[in-house]
């Protein structure tokens, strides 16, 4: 079963994975730079992490090395922790200023 999945992944040229990852990462960067909603920004950061994860998994499969897949696991753990902390911060910001617009965060300065 695992070898069948590996052969399926190797049937797609590595350039396709690189292009898809670059497109996903670019969409994530644009989301961080353009949008002002905190939830959208966190989703864009997650999209960038997923793009890196996709590329690591593809390269590790093509090289038949499991080290990239181990890094993918750690990236997913860090992303889950980032989501938990980020959503807690967003909830606290919403409780204080009744909005999640990051332009209004200057009111939190001393």
Buried (B, 14 or more C-beta within 10 A) or exposed (E): EEEEEEEEBEEEEBEEBBEBBEEBBEBBBEBBEEBEBBEBBBBBBBBBBBBBBBBBBBBBBBEEEEEBBEBBEEBEEEBEEBBEEBEEEBEEBEEEEEBBEBEBBEEEEE
